[in-house]
Amino acid sequence: MAITETSTLSTTTSEQYLEDSLCSEINQCSLLEQTHSSNPSDSPSHHCLNVDLHIERAWAHWKKLGEPKFIVAPMVDNSELPFRMLCRKYGAQAAYTPMLHSRIFSENAKVRNLEFTTCKEDRPLFVQFCANDPDILLEAARLVEDQCDYVDINLGCPQRIAKRGNYGAFLMDNLPVVKSLVESLARNLHVPVSCKIRIFPNLQDTIIYARMLEDAGCSLLAVHGRTRDEKDGTKFRADWNAIKDVKAAVRIPVLANGNIRHMDDVTSCLEETGVNGVLSAESLLENPALFAGFRTAEWVDGEEQCYDGGLLDQADLLVEYLKLCEKYPVPWRMIRCHVHKLLGDWFSIHPQVREDLNKQSVLTFEFLYDIVNRLKELGTRIPLYVKSGQAGHSPNGLLNHPLHST
Ligand SMILES: Cc1cc2nc3c(=O)[nH]c(=O)nc-3n(C[C@H](O)[C@H](O)[C@H](O)COP(=O)(O)O)c2cc1C
């Protein structure tokens, strides 16, 4: 089946997401002032009652979803339906959509149909929006609330496009707007609101921020343990200690994001921070079977005898992904991203195959399946590894990693 290549209607791309940007100073005083409620009806006892009920509901919802621990992070152009379904098959227990632009999404049905697709097996699902206007956000959220388990607000995008559009991490400079976004959804939707944040350079600011979100009605908080300036994930380690402190400071479920590259990271992060689950982004792109215990060769150095290789490789995963794309069509630009990510190491050995792909302005599934066959015929073998006797993916789809039963 061939789908005509579509040009993007979205204003964001993964390249834009990854580009560098400037950053402005954070005003600590305004942070403290802005988070205080000026509403006279918000008396302490009334507030406590509401907050207790909110926390209770947040946990009931999380438990109803089965308390997912292994979660596909939101990724523009990359966490689309077929990729989410692939990750789910290999152990992911929940997933975020790519960030959707609330205004464009609510105004343009064509964008909606192209950029947001789902199916009944695609649950639990977080649908993520960027926004800076509570009414527009609510309008967009209402269009998806019946098809997801959380409507998520992107408060972490640090890129230039977010600075220009005044959303994502740039709203950290305007907490009253953030509060109004969360309140608008929490009051009007029947599905809970979640937020994905970055940390402030100062821990106390991060804690005040997290508590403000909880008080405003946020039911689940995903904390990316890097500041707005720490854009390059390969240069800056995520601060798990800050995530641990946020977890201890709020009462709603908290997820950790940053530095989840294989299942040992998952175990350490859960233990060290006490969070309720983890998000992985960049590493899942290369290895969508991460949550089933598979890892790339990069993470087996020095103890190779303890690992089994060859049960699965990235080309196998690409074929599975392409089949899912035939079933659940998505724009070709997304498919192209995944081909490059999954076969990046294979292309380094056979760069002419990558060049042939790049020359192809219109893609077809036949062409892409053929690329995989060519690489295999050229003798390329780059296995994914699993710890001997510990993890893996059995043919019936059941997983035997110890963490899956805890
Ligand atoms: C290609 C790409 C696209 C991303 N798009 C989004 C997005 O739409 N929304 C968002 O909140 N974060 C986005 N992120 C950030 C990730 O969700 C995540 O916070 C970040 O990559 C850190 O996680 P990691 O260390 O596992 O990569 C994106 C990251 C990548 C690599």
The ligand as a Tripos MOL2 file, in Angstrom:
@<TRIPOS>MOLECULE
LIG
   31    33     1     0     0
SMALL
NO_CHARGES

@<TRIPOS>ATOM
      1 C1         12.3020   14.2600   18.4220 C.3       1 LIG1
      2 C2         11.8180   14.7950   19.7350 C.ar      1 LIG1
      3 C3         10.6060   15.4390   19.8010 C.ar      1 LIG1
      4 C4         10.1290   15.9150   21.0360 C.ar      1 LIG1
      5 N1          8.8870   16.4830   21.0880 N.ar      1 LIG1
      6 C5          8.3390   16.7950   22.3070 C.ar      1 LIG1
      7 C6          6.9840   17.1960   22.4160 C.ar      1 LIG1
      8 O1          6.2320   17.2250   21.4400 O.2       1 LIG1
      9 N2          6.5190   17.5270   23.6560 N.ar      1 LIG1
     10 C7          7.3020   17.4570   24.7820 C.ar      1 LIG1
     11 O2          6.8210   17.7450   25.8840 O.2       1 LIG1
     12 N3          8.5810   17.0460   24.7030 N.ar      1 LIG1
     13 C8          9.1070   16.7090   23.4960 C.ar      1 LIG1
     14 N4         10.3810   16.2230   23.4240 N.ar      1 LIG1
     15 C9         11.1500   16.0680   24.6750 C.3       1 LIG1
     16 C10        10.9760   14.6500   25.2390 C.3       1 LIG1
     17 O3          9.6390   14.3500   25.5270 O.3       1 LIG1
     18 C11        11.8080   14.4680   26.5110 C.3       1 LIG1
     19 O4         11.3370   15.3700   27.4840 O.3       1 LIG1
     20 C12        13.2940   14.7230   26.3100 C.3       1 LIG1
     21 O5         13.7610   14.1850   25.0900 O.3       1 LIG1
     22 C13        14.0930   14.1090   27.4650 C.3       1 LIG1
     23 O6         13.8800   12.7040   27.5230 O.3       1 LIG1
     24 P1         15.0160   11.6690   27.0610 P.3       1 LIG1
     25 O7         16.2350   11.9860   27.9060 O.co2     1 LIG1
     26 O8         14.4550   10.3140   27.3230 O.co2     1 LIG1
     27 O9         15.2740   11.9140   25.5970 O.co2     1 LIG1
     28 C14        10.9000   15.7600   22.2050 C.ar      1 LIG1
     29 C15        12.1280   15.1050   22.1230 C.ar      1 LIG1
     30 C16        12.5810   14.6150   20.9210 C.ar      1 LIG1
     31 C17        13.8870   13.8810   20.8830 C.3       1 LIG1
@<TRIPOS>BOND
     1     1     2 1
     2     2     3 ar
     3     2    30 ar
     4     3     4 ar
     5     4     5 ar
     6     4    28 ar
     7     5     6 ar
     8     6     7 ar
     9     6    13 1
    10     7     8 2
    11     7     9 ar
    12     9    10 ar
    13    10    11 2
    14    10    12 ar
    15    12    13 ar
    16    13    14 ar
    17    14    15 1
    18    14    28 ar
    19    15    16 1
    20    16    17 1
    21    16    18 1
    22    18    19 1
    23    18    20 1
    24    20    21 1
    25    20    22 1
    26    22    23 1
    27    23    24 1
    28    24    25 2
    29    24    26 1
    30    24    27 1
    31    28    29 ar
    32    29    30 ar
    33    30    31 1
@<TRIPOS>SUBSTRUCTURE
     1 LIG1         1 GROUP 0 **** ****
